[in-house]
Amino acid sequence: MPAGTAEPTSDGRAPYEGERSVGQLFAAATADLSALVHDEIALAKAEIRQDVKRGVSGGVSLAVAGVVALASVPMLSFAAAYGLQALGLTLGWSFLIVAGAYLLLAALLGLLALRSFKKIEKPHRTIEGAQKTKDVLKNARPRPATQEEIDRGLGRRP
């Protein structure tokens, strides 16, 4: 064979300059698929991390609301007792007003918690990306290897 000419391929033609082999194409496709999967995992982590922060914020608000409401129970009890005893603006009614203010604060914190929880969403972009990847992989059809490729893969020469 003259110098500078490439070896012919299995179909008898010389490969074009820069043309990649099946193995190189497969390696590139595998690397691209791996990068895609890693990117989708990173996207899922980012979306879930944001929702976890919202959930923690709502949980803390709900816990504070519960503590405030629980702290108001003794005050309401004392206020109700004093209020029933002296049906005027006496010491008992003042306890009732303070306890009512605590309940209003607890209700406000509870509403803030509900608002935070309602903002939590599914990771839409991750689900769409995974669905597209699944569709591409489902429609990918590998071609059967030729006997020559099988022999070459096993280290045999035709």
Secondary structure as UniProt FT lines:
FT   TURN            3..4
FT   TURN            10..11
FT   TURN            17..18
FT   HELIX           22..85
FT   HELIX           91..118
FT   HELIX           124..139
FT   HELIX           147..153
FT   TURN            154..155
//
